[in-house]
Amino acid sequence: MFLSIVKLRKFYAAEKIKYLQRGSDVKVVDKLHLQQLKKDIEALKGEKVLIRANKGRKKMIEVEGILENTYSNIFVVKFPIDRECKQYRCVTYTYSDLITNTVEIILCKTNTKVSVM
């Protein structure tokens, strides 16, 4: 029996909703919260931040860098590769990384965490 792609998508969407409704730890973020998060990140442009990122398999990375630029779906953090700060590396993260707590941003000046809600 062949199922069409549309039917499969509807099925998986319905299953995803059921799964999300079952979970008690689910964060629901609407457009207003997402827009506020983007504005908060936009205000930090050029500031020194501490990034804590989950790289999978219990690996965490913690680096200090400068919030270089923000775009509609991503933001860019520039951090030095070597101790003399002669070479820099730019890494992009999405706003969904912040929502899912894969990435945390901590402002170095005030030691406050940028949070979704």
Legacy VTK file of the C-alpha trace (Angstrom):
# vtk DataFile Version 3.0
C-alpha trace
ASCII
DATASET POLYDATA
POINTS 117 float
0.000 0.000 0.000
1.372 3.367 -1.043
0.760 6.395 1.138
1.046 9.785 -0.413
3.562 12.296 0.908
0.766 14.611 2.046
-0.825 11.866 4.153
2.533 11.016 5.713
3.194 14.652 6.585
-0.238 14.989 8.195
0.335 11.784 10.144
3.740 12.886 11.461
2.404 16.359 12.313
-0.440 14.795 14.314
1.996 12.463 16.107
4.282 15.383 16.923
1.374 17.311 18.456
0.396 14.281 20.538
3.992 13.934 21.722
4.234 17.603 22.651
0.939 17.472 24.535
2.168 14.502 26.571
5.380 16.192 27.713
5.245 18.318 30.836
8.574 20.039 30.189
7.548 21.532 26.861
8.127 25.243 26.347
5.681 26.914 24.020
7.174 30.007 22.448
4.893 32.229 20.438
5.839 34.931 17.939
5.901 37.687 20.542
8.445 35.870 22.711
10.563 35.085 19.667
10.487 38.714 18.503
11.422 39.868 22.003
14.315 37.397 22.059
15.555 38.728 18.708
15.346 42.314 20.014
17.265 41.345 23.158
20.009 39.713 21.084
20.045 42.708 18.701
20.640 45.018 21.683
23.727 42.997 22.641
25.433 43.526 19.273
29.100 44.357 19.849
29.028 43.213 23.492
31.342 40.619 25.007
29.377 37.445 25.765
30.027 33.987 27.135
28.610 31.173 25.017
27.831 27.768 26.485
26.975 25.329 23.736
26.019 21.680 23.846
27.994 19.817 21.196
26.291 16.465 21.803
27.342 13.320 23.643
27.809 15.199 26.916
30.297 17.629 25.356
29.949 21.262 26.334
31.941 24.158 24.960
32.317 27.448 26.806
33.918 30.398 24.993
34.029 34.159 25.348
33.406 36.146 22.237
31.822 39.216 20.751
28.299 39.194 19.362
29.202 40.284 15.858
25.905 40.514 13.971
22.276 39.440 14.017
20.081 38.334 11.150
16.481 37.201 10.839
17.188 33.538 11.681
20.743 33.463 13.055
23.264 35.462 15.042
27.041 35.462 14.667
29.562 35.265 17.512
33.248 35.994 16.876
35.773 34.511 19.279
39.593 34.316 19.249
41.273 31.065 18.277
44.632 31.757 19.937
45.687 33.523 23.117
47.212 36.510 21.312
43.821 37.269 19.695
45.368 37.483 16.235
42.997 35.014 14.593
39.246 34.928 15.038
36.582 32.409 14.266
32.961 33.294 13.498
30.290 30.827 14.573
26.587 31.131 13.818
23.766 30.006 16.072
20.021 30.044 15.542
17.405 31.501 17.848
15.918 28.029 18.166
19.209 26.949 19.781
18.465 29.454 22.547
14.865 28.294 22.876
15.865 24.635 23.191
18.722 25.480 25.592
21.315 24.013 23.239
23.087 27.373 23.501
23.184 29.805 26.415
24.293 33.428 26.166
25.656 35.149 29.266
26.529 38.831 29.150
30.070 39.193 30.546
29.588 42.758 31.786
26.686 42.005 34.135
26.943 38.186 34.288
23.259 37.823 33.338
21.832 35.085 31.158
19.729 35.951 28.117
16.551 33.944 28.477
13.469 33.317 26.375
10.742 34.035 28.899
LINES 1 118
117 0 1 2 3 4 5 6 7 8 9 10 11 12 13 14 15 16 17 18 19 20 21 22 23 24 25 26 27 28 29 30 31 32 33 34 35 36 37 38 39 40 41 42 43 44 45 46 47 48 49 50 51 52 53 54 55 56 57 58 59 60 61 62 63 64 65 66 67 68 69 70 71 72 73 74 75 76 77 78 79 80 81 82 83 84 85 86 87 88 89 90 91 92 93 94 95 96 97 98 99 100 101 102 103 104 105 106 107 108 109 110 111 112 113 114 115 116
